[in-house]
Amino acid sequence: MSKDKAPDPNSFRRTWDKEEYGKLAQERADEDLDDLAPPKKKPPVKRELLKRREYEVDLDSKLNKSIVITKATPLSQTGGYYCNVCDCTVRDSINFLDHINGKKHQRNLGMSMRVERSTVDQVKKRFEFNKLKKEEQKQKYSLHERLQEVQEEADKVRQARVDRRKEKKRKAEEEDEEELDPEIAKMMGFGSFGAKKKN
């Protein structure tokens, strides 16, 4: 209500100071606008471009092993795959690979998800490198040498088989000789059951 003006005795309605309440409404509106305004943007962080991993991902070390887990077991030693960069545990290998190739993990490593664009010269050099690598592999395994290796392996297998047969035959002959003594066989009235070898 207005304090400056005296109330009209014939009016039973309240009268308000429009200027005072107008100022209060304007101040409240300004505060709301400040709250709704987007925060000032910080300059973007410059991150490295995405690079190739220089280490082998170990997925097989905990395979088929039992681990006793208690309440006091640290997070890194519980079941599953532990990421020491993000300090999290993932339950299976597929999700672990998704995690280490994902945006959050790469950000924690300080890399963006952008890849460096290769120039034409870099691509040509890579093709030449791969071509030389293929040629080296061909030289290492020439057809003639490979055939010779296969032939040697086959000869070894064949010779081992022959040696096993000879050993088996020799053992069988020794057992026959040990089982039946010729003098005892004569006393009992029978000779050998098999055909004798002619010398």
Helices and strands as residue ranges (DSSP letters): H 18-36, E 48-50, G 75-77, E 81-83, E 88-90, H 93-100, H 103-109, E 111-115, H 120-140, H 143-179, H 182-188
